[in-house]
Amino acid sequence: MKIKEWWAKLRSKPVTDVIKHKHRFVVMDTDTFKEKFSFQLSGINLFVTIGITVIVFILLTTVLIAFTPLREWIPGYTDNAMVEQTYANARKIDSLETLLSEQEWMVGTIQAVLSGKEMGHEADSLLADTSSTLQQMAAVYRRSEEDSLLRLEVEREDNRYEVKTSSTVSVPNAESSPALSHLFYPPLKGKILKTFDATSRHLGIDISGTAGQPVYAAYGGTVVSAQFTADAGYVITIQHPGNVITVYRNTNMLLKHQGDAVRAGEPVAYVGTSGMQEPGPHLHFEMWVNGAPVNPEEYISFN
């Protein structure tokens, strides 16, 4: 019986008969017509068997796709680890671009400064950012009582080495300058721009020089003060044997620090224009003997 005839005969029967009617399926050898195996199924059994087979096939396919690398072959599927790595790379690229732009701006600013060009509005924005940052730091930082006490103690220790050269110091006459056995080294050789004048409170001499020219220690001793002041610029003070003190003002850079030992003729600073006394590079040099200022020209030859 052909399948078409079998299907037409099956449709002509009632549904109940189709469900309950049993069918025998036979597999045989076409040459000998010997039966290999056979089985019988009713309509309902055939439907259930086909349904279970389809469901098992769907479950197996789902498991293979969900828990094996085969899922990566499905169009539109994206691995979660790959998505997280992509976002992380995007954030890193954004950070690197920001850092690169900042470095390019910094290099351009440095080049402009070195070449003497104007920085334009970038400098204003940089100053504004710096000012706001300092204001935020000042708002956050509050000096504690312990910090204030520590600062006072440090200032007292520093003041022990300070040389008092205020207007309250009595100035001796030039004729009463004490005799010294030291052989002083000229701190700077040059023209005397302004001489020692005790009456006008000019307690030293101004020696002309060029910016960056070394300033030498007049005699061996110990640095008791090395600091920057608003009116005298960078100032270094040296204590020598015999209660002699020399002061070097209006320098651009100090080579020694407080407490350092120096020898006669050793460089201690560079000539500059950091002070407010006179225009142009020069050195303001003072000598103090027994706590009183003396005229350095009576002890040192500057020519």
C-alpha positions in Angstrom: 0.0 0.0 0.0 1.3 3.3 -1.0 1.7 6.1 1.6 -0.8 8.3 -0.2 -3.4 5.6 -0.2 -2.6 4.8 3.4 -3.0 8.5 4.4 -6.3 8.8 2.5 -7.7 5.7 4.2 -6.5 7.0 7.6 -8.3 10.3 7.1 -11.5 8.6 6.3 -11.6 7.0 9.7 -12.8 8.7 12.9 -10.2 10.3 15.2 -10.8 7.8 18.0 -10.1 4.9 15.6 -7.0 6.6 14.3 -5.7 7.0 17.9 -6.5 3.5 19.0 -5.7 1.7 15.8 -2.3 0.0 15.8 0.2 0.0 13.0 3.0 -2.4 12.5 6.3 -1.0 11.2 8.6 -3.6 9.5 12.2 -3.3 8.3 13.1 -6.1 5.9 15.8 -7.0 3.4 14.8 -6.0 -0.1 16.6 -8.9 -1.7 15.4 -11.8 0.4 12.3 -10.0 1.9 13.5 -11.3 5.2 12.2 -9.3 8.2 14.9 -7.6 10.1 12.8 -6.2 12.9 9.4 -4.7 13.4 7.3 -2.8 16.1 3.7 -1.8 16.5 2.5 1.6 17.5 -0.9 3.1 18.0 -1.7 6.7 16.9 -1.3 8.1 20.4 1.9 6.2 21.0 3.3 7.5 17.7 2.4 11.1 18.6 3.9 10.8 22.1 7.1 9.3 20.8 7.6 12.0 18.2 6.9 14.7 20.7 9.4 13.3 23.3 12.0 13.0 20.6 11.5 16.6 19.5 11.7 17.8 23.1 14.8 15.8 23.8 16.4 17.2 20.7 15.6 20.8 21.7 17.0 20.3 25.2 20.2 18.8 23.9 20.6 21.6 21.4 20.0 24.2 24.2 22.6 22.6 26.5 25.2 22.5 23.8 24.7 26.1 22.9 24.5 27.4 26.5 27.5 25.4 28.1 29.9 24.9 25.2 32.0 27.2 23.0 29.4 26.6 20.2 27.5 29.6 21.5 30.1 32.0 20.2 29.2 30.9 16.7 25.7 32.2 17.0 25.2 35.6 15.3 24.6 38.4 17.8 25.9 36.6 20.8 28.5 38.5 23.0 30.6 37.1 25.8 30.2 38.9 29.1 33.9 38.9 29.8 34.5 40.4 26.4 32.0 43.1 27.1 33.6 44.0 30.4 37.1 44.0 28.8 35.8 46.3 26.1 34.4 48.8 28.6 37.7 48.6 30.6 39.7 49.3 27.5 37.5 52.2 26.6 38.0 53.8 30.0 41.8 53.3 29.8 41.8 54.9 26.3 39.9 57.9 27.6 42.2 58.3 30.5 45.3 58.1 28.3 43.8 60.7 25.9 43.2 63.1 28.8 46.8 62.5 30.1 48.2 63.0 26.6 46.4 66.3 26.1 47.6 67.5 29.5 51.2 66.6 28.7 51.0 68.2 25.3 49.7 71.4 26.9 52.5 71.3 29.5 55.2 70.8 26.9 53.8 73.6 24.8 53.7 75.9 27.9 57.3 75.0 28.8 58.4 75.7 25.2 56.7 79.0 25.3 58.4 80.0 28.5 61.8 78.9 27.3 61.4 80.8 24.0 60.0 83.9 25.7 56.6 83.8 24.0 53.4 84.8 25.7 51.3 82.0 27.0 48.0 83.6 26.4 44.8 82.6 28.1 46.3 79.2 29.1 48.4 80.9 31.8 45.3 82.7 33.3 43.4 79.4 33.4 46.4 77.7 35.1 46.7 80.5 37.7 43.0 80.3 38.3 43.1 76.5 38.8 46.1 76.9 41.1 44.4 79.6 43.1 41.3 77.6 43.6 43.3 74.5 44.6 45.2 76.6 47.2 41.9 78.0 48.5 40.5 74.5 48.9 43.7 73.4 50.7 43.5 76.3 53.0 39.8 75.6 53.7 40.6 72.0 54.6 43.8 72.6 56.5 43.6 74.1 60.0 46.6 74.6 62.1 46.3 72.7 65.4 47.5 74.0 68.8 50.3 71.5 68.9 51.5 72.6 65.5 51.5 76.2 66.6 53.6 75.4 69.7 56.0 73.4 67.6 56.4 76.3 65.2 57.1 78.7 68.0 59.8 76.4 69.4 61.5 76.0 66.0 61.4 79.8 65.6 63.1 80.3 69.0 65.8 77.8 68.0 66.4 79.7 64.7 66.4 83.0 66.5 69.4 81.9 68.6 71.5 82.1 65.4 70.1 85.4 64.1 72.3 88.5 63.9 70.6 91.6 65.3 71.3 94.4 62.8 68.3 96.6 63.5 68.4 100.4 64.1 68.6 99.9 67.9 72.3 98.7 67.6 74.8 101.3 68.6 77.1 102.2 65.8 80.7 103.0 66.7 82.8 105.7 65.0 85.1 104.7 62.2 88.1 105.8 64.4 87.1 103.2 67.1 87.2 100.2 64.7 88.9 97.3 66.6 92.1 95.8 65.4 91.9 92.2 64.0 94.6 89.7 63.3 92.6 87.9 60.6 93.7 88.0 57.0 90.3 88.4 55.2 89.6 87.2 51.7 87.6 89.7 49.5 84.1 88.2 49.0 83.9 90.0 45.6 86.3 92.2 43.7 84.8 95.2 42.0 83.8 98.9 42.2 82.4 100.2 45.4 79.0 101.5 44.5 78.1 102.7 48.0 80.4 103.0 51.0 79.9 102.4 54.7 78.0 105.2 56.3 76.9 104.8 59.9 75.0 108.1 60.1 72.6 107.0 57.3 72.3 103.5 58.7 74.1 102.0 55.7 76.0 99.4 57.7 78.0 97.9 54.9 79.3 98.4 51.4 77.8 97.7 47.9 80.2 96.0 45.5 79.4 95.9 41.8 79.4 92.6 40.0 77.8 90.5 37.3 74.8 88.2 37.8 75.9 84.7 38.6 79.4 85.8 39.8 80.5 83.7 42.8 80.6 85.3 46.2 83.3 84.0 48.5 83.6 83.6 52.3 85.7 86.4 53.8 87.1 84.0 56.4 86.6 80.5 57.7 83.6 80.0 60.1 80.1 78.6 60.5 77.0 79.6 58.6 74.5 80.9 61.3 71.8 82.0 58.9 70.9 81.3 55.3 67.5 82.6 54.3 65.4 84.9 51.9 64.1 88.3 53.0 61.9 90.6 51.1 64.1 93.7 51.4 67.6 92.1 51.1 66.9 89.0 48.9 68.9 85.9 49.7 71.1 86.6 52.7 73.8 84.4 54.3 75.5 85.2 57.6 78.8 83.6 58.7 80.2 83.5 62.3 84.1 83.7 62.4 86.6 83.3 65.2 87.2 86.4 67.3 83.5 87.3 67.5 83.5 88.5 63.9 80.4 88.1 61.7 80.1 88.8 57.9 76.8 89.3 56.1 76.3 88.8 52.4 73.0 90.3 51.0 71.3 90.7 47.6 72.4 87.3 46.2 70.5 85.2 43.7 71.3 81.7 45.1 72.8 80.4 48.3 75.4 77.6 48.2 75.4 76.9 51.9 72.9 76.1 54.6 72.6 77.0 58.3 75.1 75.1 60.3 77.6 74.4 57.4 81.3 75.0 58.0 83.1 77.2 55.4 86.7 78.1 54.6 88.2 81.4 53.6 87.7 81.9 49.9 85.0 79.2 49.5 82.0 80.1 47.3 78.9 80.6 49.4 76.5 82.4 47.0 76.1 84.1 43.6 75.7 87.8 42.9 72.2 88.8 42.0 69.4 91.3 42.1 67.1 89.6 44.6 67.2 92.5 47.1 65.4 95.9 47.0 68.3 98.1 47.9 69.9 99.2 44.6 69.1 98.4 40.9 71.5 96.1 39.0 73.6 93.1 40.2 75.7 93.8 43.2 76.7 92.5 46.6 75.9 94.2 49.9 78.6 93.1 52.3 78.7 93.8 56.1 81.2 93.1 58.9 80.3 93.0 62.5 82.9 92.8 65.3 81.8 92.3 68.9 78.2 92.9 67.9 78.8 96.3 66.2 79.2 97.1 62.5 82.5 98.2 61.1 83.7 99.5 57.7 84.8 96.4 55.6 87.2 98.6 53.5 89.5 99.0 56.6 90.1 95.3 56.7 89.7 94.0 53.1 90.9 95.3 49.7 88.2 95.0 47.1 90.3 96.2 44.1 
